[in-house]
Amino acid sequence: MSCCGGKRAAAWPAPVPHAAYDAGEVTIPAPRPAAVPFEYTGRTALTMRGAITGRSYRFAAPGETVAVDPRDAPGAAGVPNLRRVRASV
């Protein structure tokens, strides 16, 4: 027997079965934007750390292209010897 005589359980609403939920109430997160390609134009190698994600991006050789998280792209655009690769049409 509980110490409160079941009053506490009665104060809580009864659980609602999943079938009772309206599908229109479900929030689906927006898809993440695609990665942004950057090309290294320097002479040796470069490792850059994303200011937002903290992820390391390694450009091992000149001309190498690496996909950068779109949240880190504005910071990567300011790094010398990195240029954003535009998609060809």
C-alpha atoms as one frame of an Amber mdcrd trajectory, in Angstrom:
protein
   0.000   0.000   0.000   1.341   3.431  -0.843   1.758   6.137   1.736  -0.555
   8.587  -0.027  -3.430   6.203  -0.631  -3.117   6.453  -4.441  -3.887  10.191
  -4.513  -0.564  10.984  -6.187  -1.212   8.556  -9.048  -4.711   9.931  -9.495
  -3.299  13.457  -9.890  -1.353  12.477 -13.026  -3.186  12.188 -16.350  -3.522
   8.730 -17.827  -1.021   7.912 -20.608  -2.389   8.380 -24.114  -1.855   5.524
 -26.610   0.328   6.377 -29.617  -2.579   5.847 -32.002  -4.368   8.818 -30.443
  -1.664  11.296 -31.507  -2.376  13.321 -34.619   0.356  12.932 -37.253   0.132
  16.692 -37.917   1.593  17.398 -34.477   4.858  15.611 -35.198   7.777  17.952
 -35.853  10.340  16.591 -38.276  13.746  18.313 -38.194  14.820  20.053 -41.374
  17.422  18.189 -43.435  20.976  19.312 -42.869  22.411  21.344 -45.741  25.003
  19.611 -47.880  28.687  19.929 -47.102  30.598  22.793 -48.708  33.683  21.805
 -50.747  36.900  23.786 -50.229  40.120  23.417 -52.214  43.582  23.969 -50.760
  45.823  26.158 -52.935  48.896  26.296 -50.703  52.234  24.553 -51.129  52.393
  21.934 -48.374  49.514  20.719 -46.185  46.956  22.379 -43.935  44.793  21.327
 -41.012  41.942  23.616 -40.080  39.668  23.322 -37.060  36.034  24.353 -37.548
  35.072  27.235 -35.270  31.519  25.972 -34.768  31.767  22.174 -34.836  35.356
  21.844 -33.595  35.981  19.282 -36.327  39.434  19.038 -37.918  39.668  19.348
 -41.697  42.889  17.985 -43.207  44.133  19.154 -46.614  47.062  16.772 -47.137
  48.355  18.211 -50.420  47.934  21.160 -52.779  44.778  20.899 -54.873  42.994
  18.604 -52.427  39.280  19.225 -51.936  37.639  18.563 -48.575  33.951  18.731
 -47.662  33.415  21.245 -44.844  30.348  21.346 -42.622  28.191  24.314 -43.700
  28.377  25.717 -40.164  32.184  25.917 -40.467  32.176  27.258 -44.056  32.200
  31.004 -43.203  35.315  30.511 -41.082  36.998  28.358 -43.724  36.380  31.094
 -46.292  38.646  33.375 -44.263  41.582  30.943 -44.136  44.438  31.834 -46.491
  45.003  29.309 -49.308  41.486  27.887 -49.064  38.889  28.632 -51.680  35.318
  27.502 -51.920  34.654  25.250 -54.905  31.571  26.319 -56.806  29.411  23.647
 -58.367  29.661  23.560 -62.149  26.416  23.780 -64.099
